[in-house]
Amino acid sequence: MRKILVTNDDGVRSEGIEVLAKALAALGEVTVVAPHHESSAIGHALTLARPLRLEELAPRVYMVDGTPTDCVNIAVAHLFDVKPDLVVSGINKGWNLGDDVTYSGTVAGALEGILLGIPSIAVSLQRTAHFDFSHAAAAAVHLSGQVLAHGLPPRTLLNVNLATGAPRGWRLTVQADRTHVTEVLRGDDPRGRPYYWIDEGLSEWVPHGQSDYEAVRQGLISVTPLQPNLTAHDAMRYVGTLLPGGDEDQAR
């Protein structure tokens, strides 16, 4: 039987992970290992400064007092005799589009999966007042079945995003670009000490017909292949000219 590890960054008691795990049970044995509280926007953080606790809440449902990355590592190291066949992270309450993947704990869970050599998928749904996870779960099951049957290229994860409502179709996408300015608000606590609150500021998406942002805006299921290698290959030749001697061969 196929072994599937499910994690998230919204916390082990999030409805999104419960719906996802139940749906994926049609494909194999599902083990849920997720943070004990919401860990959104925590990125690919790994806890090294303190010990972590693993608590079983129900059969094959575990809680970790750490990050999604911690959850995947502990699960693979101590809950499986062999590596699981698939890691699925989600269903996140809110999109993970464009540059946001660098902050996303949901994407980080899948990223850790591929770093450990396990095909992985991250699934996120548009934030709304009342969540209906059914379409996102169905999309996750379809892609998971395909990946279990056919695999993925090495060190490649699928970042999946959906708008609310019934999807109008699927689209293979790239990460959107945007102009982003973070707003940092300053205040004073009752003792007169300053504090700072980081908030979303200006965010303008760059038009691109194949971007993940454009796809979800059109009601399509966006599927973006991502990889951990952040090398800017298009910049290699130029950066080579900046090195001592200015030799473009440095880039070869």
Secondary structure, 3 states (H helix, E strand, C coil): CCEEEEECCCCCCCHHHHHHHHHHCCCCEEEEEEECCCCCCCCCCCCCCCCCCEEEEECCEEEECCCHHHHHHHHHHHCCCCCCCEEEEEEEECCCCHHHHHCCHHHHHHHHHHHCCCCEEEEEECCCCCCCCHHHHHHHHHHHHHHHHHCCCCCCEEEEEECCCCCCCEEECECCCEEEEEEEEEEECCCCCEEEEEEEEEEEECCCCCEHHHHHHCCCEEEEEECCCCCCHHHHHHHHHHCCCCCHHHHC
